[in-house]
Amino acid sequence: MTDTTPETRIIEDAYREALRVVQGCLGPGGMKASAAEPGYPQVWSRDTMITLLGAVLPGDSAINQSLEDSFQTLAEHQTPLGQIPNNFHLISLRPNFQAYADSGLWFVIGAANYYQATGSAAFLERYYPVIIKTLSWYEYQDVDQTGLITMAEGADWEDLFAVRGKGLYVNILHYIALGKAADLAGDIPDAAEGEIYTARAAQLKKLINRHFWYGGDPNYLLPQIEPSLGNEIFSREGLDSLGRSHSVPEKTLLKDRSYYLPYLTFRGFGEWFDSLGNLLAILSGIAGEQRSDEIINLIKDRGLDRPGPLKSISPPVFPGDPDWRYYYLFNDLNRPHCYHNGGIWPFIGGFYVAALVKANKFHEAERALVNLARLNRAGRGKPWEFNEWFEGEAGRPMGMAGQAWSAGMFLFAYYAVKRRRTPFF
């Protein structure tokens, strides 16, 4: 693209506006999730660390200080067992641990990324013990010793959605966090701990690819239910080591497509496509070249990038479906094509652009970045609101304006396209 094209102009405009939004989220105690008023008066672990992916790249000293303040706020409220709070309320001064499953993982990933970007030895020395303690807490989340983390319902970023059991997204985050911690251990140095993290990450990658990948055969789903069986299965017919026949479920949704399933639970699984989990599989290297192409083709074929990138799930969950819950009607948030239930999230759009870069689809990434800029320009009251989410069919802007991770992930996508590589991945 040349410097005079409309596409280039909107991308550069979006960059400036995204930086402005992030700067508007800076406050005492750390980075707020929204620059709007009243906004979200909390420092959120996941929001801040996702925002950091792009916000740390311009090298803005005020932004970096706010990020460091966020680490301090969250670390000060780590529990004795190592759990990092989901968020800390800047008015009530209370930590919240409800949607707990991914907060500590994002803290570890964010700390490693901040150190990579700044090279601050003092920062690493200060927070490496916090990282060690956090990852120790996650060891306890492997409750059945299968090697996979188990989570309560609604405990990850989709905190009003029926993801439960062994979630794809949190297990991929665990893989990324272990790899980051192994790298940090090399700089401390802590060779023994680094070897442990490296070995755990390698094993987790194998488990994710074995148990979460749905290969397109609706009649062969034994790998998906294996983690919840008491005896190893030795045949496609479902016979276990005692010769007993197990009832094996069949796929009913997206039967002709291959992708990573959103969660595994007791002798069952989720069937819809989880955009963020699958994009992280690409960015983390869990998905190889062929699987990455299959995921990207599914996204394009099902129109998840239209009217803007990117819809959170496909297909949405409707009343009567196994994953429908009464609480989806809370504030009308999770009706089909809304919020977690198929709404469009610009921050996921940033991961989509980066995944295209990771897959060496540079021209597609450029087009997706333009579409992401257009999405963030749309607003209910004025242009460049960087809204939290958009309705999935008509693309109406919804949620909180001035959302930090919508802006931060545009910055991340911008640098990924500009450099033709994905920072931190």
N, C-alpha and C positions, 0 to 999 in steps of 0.2 A: 504494500500500500504506500502511496506517495503522501507527502505532507499536506497536500491540498485537497484530498478527497473528503467527502462528508463522513465517511467511516472513520478516518483518522481524526477528524475534528471532534466527533462525539466521544471517541475513546479518550482523547486528551482532556476534554471537558469532564468526562466521568472520573478520570484520575484526580483532577484538581478537587472536584466536589467530594469524592470519596475521602481524600485527605482532610478536607474541611470537616466532614462528619466525624471522622475518628478523633480529630482534635477537639470537637465538641463533646466527646464522651469522657474527657479527662476530668478527674475530680479528686478530692481528698480521699485517700484510702485506696485509690486505684481507678481502673477504667470501668465506667458504667456500660451497661449493655445498650443504652440508647442515649442519644443527645437530645431527644425530645423532652418536653415538660408535660406531665410529671415523669414520663419515661419509666425506666426500671431503676429504682434507687438501690441497686445491689452491684457488687462485684461478683460476676459469675465465672466459675472456673472454665467451663467449656467455651462460653462466649468470648471471654478474654483471650484464651489461648488459640482459638480459631481466628479471632481478629488479628492476633499477633502474627500469624503467617504472612500477612501482607503489610501490617502496620509497622513492623520492625524494619522493613526493607528500605524505606526512604532515609533512614538514619536521623530522624527527627529527635532531638534531645528531650523535648517535653514529652513526646509519646513514649520514648524509652523509659523515662523516669516514672511515668504512670504505669507502665507494664511492670517495672520493678516494685512499685508500691502494691500492685495487685498480687504479685508473688508473696510479698511480706504479709499482706492481710490474710491471704488464704493459708499460708504456712503457720501463722500464729494460732489458727483455729483447727489445726490437724489434731485428730483424736489420739489418745494414747496408743491405740492399735494401728494408727497410720492412715486413717481415712481423711481425705481432703473434703472440705464442705462443697456442696453443690454451689452455694453462693453465700455471701456475707452481706447483710442488710446494713447500708451506710447510715440509716436513720435510727433503727431500733438497736443496732450494734449486735445483732444476733446471727450466728451461722445457721444455715439450713442444710440438711442432709437428705432430703426426701428423694430427689432424682439423683441418686448417688453413684450409679454404675459407671459412668464415664468421667466423672469430675477429676479423680486422681490420675487417671490415665492421661487426660489432656494436660494436667499440671506437669507430669513428667515430660511429655512431648514438648510442651511449651517451654519448659526450663531448658531442655536440650537445644531447642531451636534458638532461644534467646542467646544462649552461650555461643552457639555456632555463628550467629549474626554479629555478636559484639566482641567475642573473644575475651570476655571479662573473667579472669581467673578468680577474682574475689567473689563474683556471683556464683561460680561453680563450687567453690569451697564452702560457701554458705548454704547452698541448697542441695548439694549431693547427699548429705545425711537425710534430708527430707524425702528425697527421691527413693533412697534405699528403704526407708520406713514405709513409704507409699506402696512400693512394689511388694513388700512383705504383706501388707494388708490384702493385696490382690491374690496372693497365694491362698489365702483362706477362702476366697470366692470360688475356688475349684472344689466345690462341696462334695462331689462324688469321685474326685481323683481321676477324672477322665482326661485332664489336661486342658479343659475348656471352662471358662468362667460362666457361672450361672447368675442370673439377675432376677429380681422381682419384676412384676408387671409395671410398665410405665416408669421405669427407673433410669432410662437413658435420656438422650436429648428429646426423644418423642415421649415427653412425660405425661401425655394424655392419650396414650395409644397402647394397644395390647401386645406389644413386644414383650416376651418373657422367656424364661428358661435360658438357653444358651444362645445369646444374641450374636448375630454376625458382626454388627458394628462394634460392639464392645470387645469381642475377641480379636478383631483386626486391630483395634486401638491397642490392645494388650501386646500384640505382636510388634507393632511399631514402637511402643514404649520400651519393650525389652531390648530391641535393637538400639534405640537411642541411649538407654542406660549402659549398654555394653560399650558404646563409643565413649561415653563420659567416663566410665571406669578406666579406660585406657589413658585418659588425660589426668586422672587423679594422682598417681596410678593405683588401681585396685585390680590386679590381674585375675585373682581368684574369683572375685565377684563378676568381672567381665566375662569370664568363661562360662559361668553359670547362666548369665543372661543370654549369651549367644546360643548355648545349647537349648535353653527353654524356648527361645524364639524359633529356632530351626524345627523343633518338634511341633510347636504350635502351628507353624505354616503347613506342615504335613496334615495335621488334624483338620484345619480349616478346609483345605482342598479336598480331603477325603469325605468329610461329613456334610459340609454346606453346599458343595457344588452339585447342582442338579443338571445331569447330563442329557436330559431330553427323553429319557425312557420312563414313561409314567408307571411302568410295571416293575421297575427295579429301584426301590427306594430303601433297601436295607441299610446302606451307609448312613442315611439320615436318621434312622431310629436306633442304630447300634449303641450310641452313648447311653441310652436309657434302658438297655437290656442287661439282665444279670448274667447271661451266658453268651459266649461268642457264637455267631451264626456261621455255619460252614457251607451253606448252599444258597443258590438263588431262590429256592423254594421256601426258605425261611426256617430250615431245620437247625436247631442249636446243638450244642455239644452233648446234650442229653437225648438227642433224637426227637425233641418236641417241635411241633410246627407252630410258628408264630404268625399271627395275623399281620400282614404287611399292608400299609395304606397305599392308595393310588393317588396320583396327581390329578387335580381337577381344573387348575388354572394354568395358563401359559404352558400347556403340555408340550408344545413343539419348540420351546425356546430353552436355551441353556444359560444359567446364571447362578449366583450364590443365593440360597434361600435366606430369608430375614431372621429366622430363629428356629431352634430345635427345642422341643419340649418332650414331655413324657410320651414316648412312642408316637410322636406326631411332629408337626412342623408348620411354619407359616409358608404360604405359597406365593403371595404377591411379591413383586420386585421392589427391593429396597435400594433406592438410588444411591444414597450416601454410602451405605455399606459396600456396594459393588464398585463405586468410584474409588473408595479407599483401598479396595482389593487391587485395583489397577495401580494406583499411586505407590502403594507399599511394595509392589513386586510380587504379591501373593498370586495374582493372576498373571500368567505368562502371556505371550503375544497373541496366541489363538483365543484364549479366553477373554482377553481384553477386547479383541475385535468383536466377539460375540456379544459382550455386554454393551459396547458402543452401538452396535447395529440394532440391538433390542431397543435402546433408548431412542434412536432415530426412527425406527419402524413404528413404534408405538406413540410417537409424537410427544415424548416427555420433554423435549426442548421447545415446544410450542404451546402458547404464544410467546414464551420466554423461558430461559433455562433456570431452574429445572424442577420438574414435579417430583415430589418426595417419594411417592410410591405409585405402582401401577399393577393391576387395576385398583381403584378405590374400594374400600370396604363398605358394603351396604347393609341395612337392617336385615337380619336373618342369616348373614354370613357368620362363620365360626368366630371371627375376630371382631364382630360388632359388640360394642359395650354401651350401656345406658349413658355413661358419662361422656360419650362423644357429643351429646347434645348440650353439654355445659357451655353456656354463652354461644350456642350454635357453632362452636369452633370446628368440630370434627365431622360435620356433615360431608357426604361424598364430594370430592374435588376441593375440599377446604383444609387449611391448616396441615396437620400431619397426614390427613387422609386424602392425599393427592393434590394438596395445594402446591403452588410454585414458591420456592425459596431461593432468593438470589444468592445466599451464601453457598447453597449446594451448587448453584450455577457456576460459582467460582471454582469449585472442585471439578466440575464437568470440563470447564475450559482447560484446567491443568491436566486432567486425565487425557484429553485429546493431545496435548503437548507430549505427555509421557509416552503415548502410543505413536508419536512421530506423525500425527495428523495435523500439521501446522496450519494449512489453509483452512481446515474445518475449525481449528481453534480460534483463528482470527475472526471468522464469521460468528462463532459463538460469543466471542468477546464483544463484538459490536451489538449483538442481540442482548447481551447482559447489560451493556451500557444503556440501551434503550429501555430496558425493564427498570433499571434504577432511576432513570430520568422521570418515569411516570410517577404521578402523585395525585393525592386526593385534593390537595389545596394549592400546591405549587410544584414546579419541576424539581427534580433531584432530591426527592424525599428519602431515597434509599430505605424503602419500606421493609418491614419484617418478612411479609409473605404476600402472595397474590392468589386470588381465586383461580383454580386450575383450568377452567374452561374459557371464561371471558377475559381473564387476566386483570381483574380489578385489584388495585392496590389495597392491602388489608394490613391489620396489625399496627405495631408501633412504627412511627417514622423515625428517621435518624438512627437506624439500627447499626450498631458497631460492626457486627460480623458481615452484614450486607456490604458495608463499605470496605472493611478489611479484606474480605475475600475478592472484591473487585481488584484491589491493589495486588493481591497475590496472583490473580489471573493475568493482570496486566504485565507483571514482571515475568511470568512464565512464558507468555507469548513473545514478549520483547527479547528475552534471553534464549528462547527455544529450549528451555529446560525448566524443570520444576524445582524451585528452591525448597530445600529441606527434605525432598523425597528423591 
